[in-house]
Each structure stands twice: as C-alpha cells, then as structure tokens.
Amino acid sequence: MSRRPTPASRSFSATPASLWSGPASTSRCGAVRFRRSRRLRTSHARSPGLAWSTTTGRSRASGRGCFTASKPLASSAPCSGRTGRSTSSTAPTSARSTRTERSWPWTASAERTRKSCSIGTRSGSIASSPGTPILEIRGVSKRFGSTQALDDVSLALQAGEIHALLGENGAGKSTLIKIMTGVVQPDGGDVFVDGRQVRVGSALEAQALGIAAVYQEPMIFPDLSVAENIFISHRDRGRIVDRGAMRRDAEAVLDRLGVRLDVGEPARGLTVAAQQTVEIAKALSLRVRVLIMDEPTASLSAHEVRRLFGIVKALRGEGVAILFISHRMEDVFQIADRVTVLRDGRWISTRPRSEVTPASAIRDMVGRTMGDFFRRTPTRPGDVVLEVRGLAREGVFAGVSFTLRAGEVLGLAGLVGARRTDVGLALFGIAPADAGEVLVDSRPVTIRSPQDALRVGIAYTTEDRRQLGLVFPLSIAANVTLPTLRRYLSRFGLVRRAAEDAVAQGFKERLSIRAPSVRTAAGSLSGGNQQKVVLSKWLNTRPRVFILDEPTRGLDVGAKAEVHQIIDELAHDGIAVILISSELPEVLAMSDRILVMREGRQMAVFDSAEATQERVLAAAMGQLATPAVVV
C-alpha cells in the first residue's frame, strides 16, 4: 500500500567511519590528496564548503569542503543546517589566513606531501542523526503561469540509499530537481537538510549543502581539460594554479571511481559515458552528500550502464544519498532501494523496491482520465500520402517504418530520449536520415533539406516556438509569409504589403488569432495565439503532410482545446498529420494510430481502438509482453 515518505526504519550514517581512515590530524578532502597550509589549522572547526572573512565576519560558499582537523572529526562543533557554518567561535584570526583560504587549492604554495584519502561525504560536523533524512522535501508546490508543476509533494532521501523517482513526461520530476538544486524556488513547502529547515536559494547554496546533479546531457566545458572540468567549481581568484597537482588529484578521483582517463586532454573528445563520469567526479570533489542523477543511462551502452551502476553502488556504500530518475524500468528494478512515483505534479506513492512491480509502477504513473481532452470527430482516411521504410540516422534512431493516409493523424509517443523529434527533423530535412526510404504518393523522394521537404508537401512546426518558430519583433503578417516570401515580392524585390496582409488576415480569421491587427508584433501575443501564428506560417505552404512537434506545449487548457480543434479541421481537410507529443492523453485522444518509440527504436504501432495509456506506456518503457505489429 502506498504511504507518505517517512524516515527509513534502518539507521544510516552520513559519514561512515571507513571514509576517514588515517590519523585524525591529517587533512581530509573527498576530492584531493594534500595538506592545507599550516596557517589554516586554526580553522578546523569550520564546516566544509565555507570560507570565513575576518574583515566582514561573513561566511561565503566556496564549495571546497577541505580542511585540516587537529582532533577527531566527530568532535567538531555542530553547525547550521542552511550553510553548514559552525557555531564554534573558532575562526581565522589574521588577514593572512583569510587570503590563504581564498586561494585555489592547487597553488604553488600548497604542500606537495599527499596522503591517501577516501572520496566521501562531508564532514562529521554536519552528519545526520540516525534515521534523519539527509534531504527532505515537505509539501512543496510550484506553479508556472497557469501550470501547476508541483502540488504538495513530499520526498525524503536517506544516507546510503538509491531512491528512484518515476513519472511520465510532465509529472514534475524536473521541477523537483530544480528546487533541490536551487535553480528555482518553491511557492510553498519546506526543505530540510539533516533535519534543519533550509532555503536553497541558488546552485551555489545547494553545492555548499552537498547537493549536486548529473544530467542526461553532461554539462561539460569542451575546451577545458578533464582535470579542469572536475575542479572547475573550486576555482577562486588571486593565485596561480598548480596544474601538476590538479592533474594528480583528478587522477586520484578517477582512480577511486575505477576509471582511467587522460586528465590533461580536452573534454570534447570524451564519450557520453566518460563525460558523465567526469560529472560524478566533479560532484565528489565537492564532497557530495546528495547526488541527483537525471536519466543517466539514456545514452549509454549495456557495458557502460553496468560500469555506471558499479560506481553508483559504491557511492551508496559510502553513505551518499542518490536520487535516480529514469524511464528505463529495468534500471530502476536493478539498482533502486525505494521507488517514488509522481503524477501530474502530485506525489502518488513511495514504496520499497521489493513491493513494486513494473505493472504497479505504470499504474501509478498513468491513472488519469482523458475527459478534459478534445475528442476528434470521425474521418475517413484517403489514399496513402506518405510511406516510410526503415528510416534511420546513425547513432540516433533506426528501423522506423509506417504509412500515413490523407486525413489521418498518426501520433508519435515515447518518453524522454525516445528520439521522436529526431524522426520529424529527418522527414523535414533539418537533420536528414542516412538510411531508409521515403515515398510520397508512392514515388521515392530524397529529403536532404527543408526546401526538399516543402517541395514534396511536407511541413514541420518546431517544439520551441519562442526560439525557433517565430521572429518576435516581426509582425504576424511578416511571420506568416516568411517561408513563402517570394510569393509576395514585387519585381523590384519589395514586399507587397497588401498581398501579405490579405493572406495573414485570412489565417487570423480562420484560426481565430486574437490580436488588434496582422501588423501586431508576434512577441506581444499570448502563447496560444503565438502557436496559431506558427501553424499559419506552415499552412501557408499548402502542405499535404503536416508534422506537429509538441503543438500544445506551454498552453493553458483553453488554448490547447483550440489547437486540438485546428488539428481536427486539418484532418477533415485531407491533410495527413504526424502529432509528436509528450502528453500521452493528448496522443490517445487525437490520433487514429499511435507509433511508440523507445531510445530511437520503434516498439509498436497501435490502432486507436486498441490503444490504452497502460499499453502505450508499457511499450515506451520496453515492458510490452507482445510487441504490436505495424498496421
């Protein structure tokens, strides 16, 4: 039975004794192996991650988390939950020691004597009490405009556990991560670290608290070396970098992870798996206590996944709390200790992995009614307009095959990383396929550019209307006529305003674009009306096949209904529509057939009569017992 997240019954220690081997007087840093200058030994009571200014009396987050302890760590003074600042009165007593504290850890003045050290969590001065979560979210809510991204969500992460977070696209997982890492602030609710209420006001504050994230697309500086990427967050002003020491320390971190990389080479040549390893090493260099991993296996091979899981399990053994977000059900059941499910921005369940099955997880993830979605009126599809056979793009997607009839809506469904958008980009020639066949009206065509696609009657609306779909300073009329501008030029190369305005006015009336005139700047319109302008722009090319990529993203319920009505009218006008959407109820409600993709592979094609949320989601997660055949 589902239950609210509560502290686990077993006891966890934030800083296992195994992490702090060797004499207590030795300098310890989870990322590097060196002693701090003797001038700093008076500041051992300070919490890691903070630098103290004797001139201002203020603390600032430095993220270094490295200090010299002259007595056992367990005796360090307690500290505030927000910043990790010690309540001890011990502090540097000279400007000289303050200058040293601000210096880069690998300066020429740093000692060269290096003792072996463990990579682990932050010091015992901020350790959790037994059973107290390292990080706890209580009743957090967040709204973006008219969209309720999170609604009263609670989650507790214990030391030494791998906690999986599941949910459909739009369930609120990304927003929750952003709140944990200080990227966005919640509208309501509380965040606790070690049982103390904190406000994670920025990524720097999250870093000081020991919270870090590794994303599906690693945030690597390609022109910096591997070592510089690992220690980029340690950089401070005022001293010369000892690159030799930095390289040795980077190698020590990677050795601890069981990985061998040339730390002096630029990061641009690394594989995705190696880049993720560098991201993990970067987090460990900051003595991470909570590591958030967002779709870490989406782009990895089976061998790379096994290696990553070995690293993750080692971190768990050292007391790190890991939040593991994945759409790959097999990964979750292989590695997670507990599983939490979000749906539509709400907490649904938190269970031990032993109590969760793929079927129960999918049931918790969907569980929605579709009554609020527009229902299409029946149409009778015409002849086959588009046929795709074995379409592929190396390293991106492969084996995509389907037919599309006039007046038919084909939905492309899938989770994050399914490569649905890449199929649309290939069909429109923006990122052409390198294998397979495309036939229009039973005749093979070659599509290597958008001009090729438009020539055979294929149009495409991007998922990002703000950055790629519209030119905001231009008027509605100018945006509508951009792809077909030659039609509206005089023989002297000037735009015939009257002709341009007449066409735009026709679409304004047809699609009910609410604006004072067609000369209104597109950037001043609401999101729904902006989307109508995007649709008008491509409808003006007179397409026979219209690819709509996330056409209702970011729109309110009313605007969505209007776009759904437009799609229905397009089908009745005989236009073949490919609908790419992350909202599964939308795909189910609007499509005649649904093609399901997973990690660049076509998993199934369902007729609308047999498609259910459970079956489509099961196929998208690779859990469909008997794959559906192409119809």
N, C-alpha and C positions, 0 to 999 in steps of 0.2 A: 504494500500500500504506500502511496506517495506520502511524504512527510516533509515538513519545512526543514531547511538546513539547520542542523544543530552541531555543536562541537562533537567531534568523534569520541567514541567511548574509550578508545585506546589513547595512551599518553604519547605525545610527540615532543621531541626536544628540538628547538630551533637551531641549537648549535651542539651537535654530537661531540663528545669528547674526542672522538677519532680525528676531528678536524684540526685539533690544536695540539699536535704532537710536538715534543721537544721541550726545552726549558722555557719556563714562563717568561723569562726576561728577553727572549728572542722576539724580534719584530715579526709580526704576522700579517700577511696580506693575501687574500684569496686569489689575487691575480699575479703577483710578482714575488720574487725571492730576493729581498735585500733588506738591509737595516736602514732605518731612518737616522738622520744626523743626531748626535748626542744632544744637540740643542733642543730637540723635540721631546726628550724623555720626560720632561716635566709635565707634558700634556697627555699622559696616558689615560686619564680618566674621561677624556672627551669621547663622545660617541664617534664611530667612524662615519665618514661621509660629510663631516663638518670642518670648516676652518674657522678659527677664532681670531677676531681682530681686537688687539689690546687697545687700539686707538678709538674704536667705536663701541666696543662692548657688545657687538652683534655677531651672531653666527651666520654663516652662509654655507650653502650646499656646495661641496667640492666634488663629491662622488668618488673620492679616492678610497675611503674606507681602509686606511692603512696607518698603523701607529705602533709605537713601541710600548709594550707592557712591562713594567718593572715588578709586577706582582700578578698572581693568577687572575685570569680574565673574569672568573666568577665573582671576584670581589669588587669589580668595577661598580661605580655608583649607578643607581637607576637613572633612567632618562625619560624625557618627554616623548610621548607617542608620536607627536607631529613631526618633529625634526630630528629626534634621536639625540638631542642635546642633553648632556649630563647635568644633574642637579648638583654635582660636586663643584666646589668653589675653585678647584684646581684649574689653572689656565696659564697660558704663557705669560711671562712677566716682562718680556722685553720686545721691542720692535724687531730686534734681530731674529728672534724665534718666529715671529709672525711672518717675516719675509721668507724664511725657510719654508714655513707651512704653505705658502702660496706658490712655491716653486714647483716646476714639473718634476714628477718623481724620478725621472731618469736624467738628472743633471750631472754635469761633470763633477760636482762636489759630493754626489751620493757615494756611499761606501761601496766598494766592489765585492766585499765579502757577502756571499749569497748562501743562505741556508735553505735546505729543502723545506717546502711548506705545502699544506693542503689547500685545495680550492674549496671554499665552502661558503657558508652563510656569514652574516655579520656577527659582530662580537657578542659574547655573553652579556654585555651590558644592556642589550635590548632583546634578550631572549624571551620567548613566550613562556607563560606558566603552563604546566602540563594540562592538556585539554583545551587551552585557549587558542582559537584560530590565529594564525599569523595575519591573515587578511580576512575581514568580514564586511560584507555589504548588507545593510538592513533597510528594507523598504525604499529602495532607490527608484525614483521616477525621472523621466526626461522627455520633453516634448520639443519637436522641431516644427514650428508653424502649426499646421493642423494635424500633424502626425504624432501620435503618442508612441515614441520609440521604446520606452520602458515604463512599466506601471507596477509599482510596489514589488520590485524584485529583490530577493534576498539570496545571498550565497556566502558560504564560509569555506575557507581554504586552510587546511591543517598542514603543519610541517611534515615533510616526508610522505606526501600523498600526491598521486596523479589524479586530478579531478577533471573529467571530461565534461565539456559543455556542448550540447546538441541543440539544434533548432533549424528550421527552414531559413531560406533567404528572407530577411526582413523580420526575423524573430527578435532581434535586439542584441544579438551577440556582439556585434562590432561596437555598438554604443556602450555596452557594459565594459568592454575592453578600454575604450577611450576614457571612461570615467575612472577606471582603476589606474590608468597611466597618466592621469591629469590633463589629457588633451581637451576634454570637455567637462563642464561642471554640472552636477545633477540639479534638477529643480527641487527635489525633495529627497529625504532619506539621509542615512548616515554611513560613514566609512570608518572602520576601526582597524587599527594595527596593534597587535599584541594586547587587545582589549581596551586600548585607549582610542578615543574618538579623534580623528584627524581630518584635515581638509587637504586633499591632494590637488593643489591649485595649479600645478604645472608639471611637465615631464621631468623637470629638474627636481621638484619635490618628491615625485614618485621614485626617482633614482636614489635620492637620499634615504628614502624609506626601504630601499632594497627591492623595488618593483621594476621589472623590465619585461619587454615583449619582443618576440621574434615572429616576424610576419611571413606570409606565404611568399611575398616578393621581398627578399632581403634588402635592407637599407644600407647598401654598401657604397663607399666612395671609390669609384673605379680607378681613379688615377693615384690614389694613395696605396701604400704597401699594405700587406696583410697585417703587419705589426702595428702600423699607424691606425688602421681600422679598428683593431682590437682595443687600443688605448686612446682612441680619439676623445672619449669623454673625460679623460684625465687631464687634458691639455689646460695649462694655465699660463699666465703671462709672466715674463720677466727673466727667464733663464734659458740657457742653451740646452738643447735636447741631446742627451747621450744616446745616440741611435743604436750603438752596440749593445748597451744594457737593455734597451727596449726590445731589441730583437731576441735577446736571450730570454727575457721574461715572456715574450709572446710564444716562444718555443716551449717554455715550461707550461704555459696554459694549454697549448695544443697537445703536448705530451700527456697531460693529465686527462685529456679527452680521448687519447688514443689515436690522434690524427697527426700526420706528417704533412706540412705544407712549407713551401719556401716563403718565409715571412718577409723577405725583402723584396719580393716581386709585387707588381701592381695587382690589385684585386680583380681587375677587369677580366683576367683570363680564367678565373675560378668557375667551376660548375656551380649550379644552384645549390647542390648538397654541400659543397665546400663553403659557399657564401653563408649558408645557414649555420654551419659550424663556427665560422668567424663571428657571426652574430651572437651565438651562445657563448663563445669565449669572451666577447665584449661584455656581455651581461655578467659573467663570472668575475671579470676583472673589477667589477663594481660591487662584488660580494653580494650577489643577488640572493634574496630570500624568497621572492615570489617570481616565477618565470611563466609568462603567458606565451603560449605557442599557438598561433593562429594558422590553421591549415598547413602545418609544417611539412606534411608528406605529399602534398598535392602534385608537386613536380619532381618527385624522387622515384628512382627505380626500386625494385624489391630489395636489392642488396643495400642500397643507400638507406632505405627505410629501416632495415634491420640494424644497421650501424647507428642510425639516429636513436632508435629505441634503446640500444645499449647505453648510449650517453644519457638519455632521459632517466633510465632506471638507476644509473649510478648517481645522478643528481638527487633522485628520491632517497637513495640510501644515505646521502649526506645531509638530509633534512630540508632540502629545498621543496617548497610547495609549487606544484606545476599545474597550471590551468591549460588543458589540452582541448583546443577547438578543432573539430574535424567533421567532414561529411562522410568519411570512409568508415563505415560501421565496423569493418574487420579490424581497423586500427584501434578503435575505442575498446573493443572487447579483448584485444590483445594486451593492452597496456594500462587501462584505467583502473583505479581503485573505487571511485564513486562516479556517478553519472547524474548530471543535472540537465533538464530539458526546459527550454524556453519556447513559448508560442505566442506570436502576436504581441511581443513585448512584455509578456507575463510569465512569472515562474509557474511551472506545471508540476515538476517532481524532482526530488533528489533521492537516489537510491544507491546502495552498494551495487557494484557491478554484478555480483552473483544473483541479484534479484531482478536484473534487467535482461530482456531478450531483444533481438532485432525487431520482432513484431511489436513488443510493448513500447519500445522507443519510438518507432514510427507512428504508432497510435497516439502517443503523447505529443509528437511533433505536429501532426495534422489536426485532427479533431475539430475542424471548423465547418460551419455551414456556408453555403455559397449563395444564400438568399439575397445578399446585398450586391451581387454582381449582375451585370446586364446579361440577359439571355438573348441569343441570336434568334432571329426568325428563320425558319427553314428555307433553304435554297436548293436548287437542283444544279449540281456542278455540270459544267460543259465538257468540252474536249480537253485532253491533256495539253497544257501550255508549256510546262517545264518538266524536264526529266533529268535527274542527277544520278550518275552511276559511278560508284567507288571514288567519290571525291576525297582528296587527301592533300595535306600540306605537311611536309616532313617535320616531325617533332611537335606538331600542333594537333592535328586531327587526322583520322583515316577512316576509310570504309563507309562514308556517308552516301546513302542511296535512297531516293524517294521520287515519287511522281506528284505533280500538282496540277489540278484542273482549274479551268476558268470558274470563278465564283466560289472557290473553295478556300477555307482558312486552315493552314497547316501550322499547328503550334509546335515550337521548339522548346522543350522543357529540360531542365537539368539543374544541378546545384553549382556552387562556385567552382570554377575550374573545369566545367563541362565543355567549354570551347564552342558554345552556341554562337556567340558573336563572331567568332573567327570564321564560322561557316558562312554567315551573312556577308562578312567582309570579302571572302573569297568569291562569292557569287556576284558581288558588285565590282570586283576588280581592284579593290583597295589593297588587299593582301592576297594576290592570286594563288590558286591551288597549283600544285606541281604534279598532280596525277588525277586521273579520273576523267569523266566526260560530262558535259553539259549540253543538253539538247533543248532547243526552243522550237515549238511546232514540229517536233520530230526531226529537226535539222541540227547537226552538231555545230556548236559555236565556240569561238575562242574568246575568253574574257580575261584580258590582261590589264585592263584599266577601267575606271568608271565610264569613260567615253564608250568603250566596247559594250558595257552593260546597258547604258542608256540607248545605244543604237539598236539593241535587240529587245528593248522594252522592259528592262529591269531597273527599278528604283530602290533606294535604301534610305531609311531615316536612322540617324545615329542615336545611340542611347544617351549621349551627352549633348542635349540641345543647347545648353548655355555656351559651351566652349567650341563645339563643332557644328552645331545645327544652324545657328543664326549669327548674323553680324549685328550686334545690339545697337550700335549708333545709326545704322541704316533704317529706313522706313520699312513698313510692312510691304509696300509695293516693290521696293528695291530687293528685299529678301526673296519675295515670291518669284521674281523674274531672274534671279542670279544664274541658275543652271541653264536657262534658255535665253540669255541676254541678247544673243544675235538676232532673235526674232524682233526685238524692239529697237534696233538701231536703224537710224536713217542712213542714207547713202554716204553721208559725211561722217559717220561714226558716232553721232549723238543719239542719246536715248530719247525715244519718242514717249514723252511723259504721258500723254493722253492714252496711248495704247497700253502702257504699263499700268496706269491707274485703273483702266477698264477691266483688265484681267484680274488684278488684285481685288477690285470691288466685287467681282463675281464670286471669288472664293470667300471673301468676307461675308457675303450673304449666304452662300451655300453651307459654310461650316460654322456660321454664327460667331464670327470673331468679334468680340466686344472691344471696340476701340473708336475714338472720335472720328478718325478717317484713316485711309490707307497710307497717309503720309505721317502717321504717328510712328515714333521710333519703336522698334521691336523690343528693345530693352525695357521699355516702360510698361509692358503688358504683364498680366498675371501668368503664372506657369501654364495654366490650361490654354490660354489664348496664344502663348508662345508656341505651344505644341501644335496648335491648329495652323499657325503660320508655317511651321516646318512641314506639316502634311501638305499644305497648299503648294509649297515650293516644289515638292516632288510630284504631286498630282499634275502640276502644270507641264510635266514632261510626258504626260499621257502614257503611263506605264501599263504593261499587261501583267507584270509580276511586281508586287509591292512588298518589300521586306521592311517590317516594322520592328525595330530593336528597342525594347523597353518603352513603348509609346506612352505609358501612363505613369512612369517613374516620377515621384515627387508631386503628383497631382492629388488634390482632395477628391472626396467621393463624387461630388457633382461633376467636376471636370473629367474624372475617369469615365463616368457614365456617358458624357458627351463624346469622348474618344471612342468608346465602345460602339456608340450609335453610328459614328463615322465608319468604323470597320465593317459593321453590318451593311451599311449602304454601299461600300466598295464591293463587297461580295455580291450584292444584288445587281450591281452594275457590270458584273462579269470579270472583275479584276481578281486575279489569284493573289492571295495574301499569305506571307510567311510571318507569323507572330512569334517573336522571341520575347519571353517574359520570365522574370524571376518569381512572379506571383502565380503559384500553382492554381488557385481557384480561378484566376483570370484566364489562364490557358484552357482549363477544363470548360469554362463557360462559353468561350468564344471560338473554339476550334472544332472543325469537322474531324480532323485526325490529329494525333499528337505523336511527335517523334521525340524520344527520350535519349539524351546523351549523357555520358559519364566519362570524364577525363579524355575527351577527344574521340570517344568511340560511340557508335550508335548502338544503343542497348535494346530498343524496342520501338515499334510504331503501333499505337492503339487507335482503333476506331472510337469515336466519341461515345458510342453506346456502351462500350466495354471498359472505358477509362474511369478509374476512381482515383482519389487522392492517394490512397494506400498503395495501389498498383503502380502508379506513376512514380511515387517517391521510392518505392522498393526497387524499381528498375534504375532510378537515378543513383541509388546507393549500392547497386550491384547485388541486391538481395532478392531479385525476382527468381523464383524457383524454375519456371519455364519461360525463357525469353519469348516475347511475342514476335511473330513473323511480320515482315514488311507487307503492308496491304496497299 
